[in-house]
Amino acid sequence: MGVESAGGPARLADLAAQAGVSEATVSRVLNGKAGVSPTTRQAVLAAMDLLGYERPPRLRERSAGLVGLITPELGNPIFPALAQVIEQVLTSRGYTPVLCTQTPGGSTEDQLTDLLVERGVTGIVFVSGLHADSTADMNRYVKLAGRGVPFVMINGYTEKVSAPFVSTDDRAAMRLAVSHLVELGHERIGLAIGPRRFVPVLRKIEGFVQSMRTLLPCTAEQAEELVAHSLFTVEGGQAAANSLLDKDCTAIVCGSDLMAFGAIRAARQRGLSVPQDVSVVGFDDSPLIVFADPPLTTLRQPVEAMGQAAVGALLEEIGGTPAPHAEFVFLPELVVRGSTGARSRTVSR
């Protein structure tokens, strides 16, 4: 077959298993035969790279190298959506994306980073990683830069790391959401959000409190009392919404679409209807949201633009003309659907 690794000739079975295709398909790719889709071909080449096999000369020049993509769990639809955009852009530029997912009880970000560096990756994209955790030790990224591996960060910012950052404007997102709800007559507006230690959470709280102070007769302290922290899950949204409904909120802005689903569930369990009794706003606008009942009003992260910007910045780093080590901030868009409406005159609990 003409493909060597440190351990001798490549085994079709190993490559087929790694790529999730048949041995015949692997053989067609290695021999340059037709009848293989670009996606399948890319999967086989990635399998070769991951298993440490040297590509045959005719296949080498087509790949500019591996690029690691480290994301949190894929249960939240926004992460697969971002990963898909990043992988498409990388593939179109001749790179082989390697998707690494953190799972509870599975590999940590540090373990995945070490694995990618050992495999000789050309660069790494971190999505909502430890860089977004204000309590995490940022020396891990300083050391990574010292190993000569270019990287770019998405959604999360720290001055302690010199790298390009790509973020959604969380403060602007809260201004859009609160303005929309105030226009509908809401005054008791709550924020259901994840743990306070995360940079995007801190920024959303800042934007929420500022908007409440500006648009309503409301002090910063009163606005802070309408912030409920939980997990970025359906159950987390439900728990946070219950505490906000106890405080007579008629509208709830959520830190993710999954939390918004939980908020709707909490309202319904109390016999309240959405949006007649309670308005709910999500965050992300992940692909399945239009199928919600009612369709969810949400803040759309510009996933396409952010993914392209992240890859563009990384490839400039790889090419030796570094992008500015600064934060590129993208404006979200308020997408109004059926989960928000005018405040009803009576607040039922």
Secondary structure, DSSP 8 states (H G I E B T S, - for coil): ---EETTEE--HHHHHHHHTS-HHHHHHHHTT-SS--HHHHHHHHHHHHHTT----HHHHTT--EEEEEEES-TTSTHHHHHHHHHHHHHHHTTEEEEEEE--TTS--HHHHHHHHHHTT-SEEEEES-GGGBTTS-THHHHHHHHTT--EEEES---TTS-S-EEEE-HHHHHHHHHHHHHHTT--SEEEEE--TTBHHHHHHHHHHHHHHHHHSS--HHHHHTTEEE--SSHHHHHHHHHHHHHTT-SEEEESSHHHHHHHHHHHHHTT--TTTT-EEEEEE--GGGGGSSS--EEEE--HHHHHHHHHHHHHHHHTT----SSEEEE--EEE--TT-----SS---
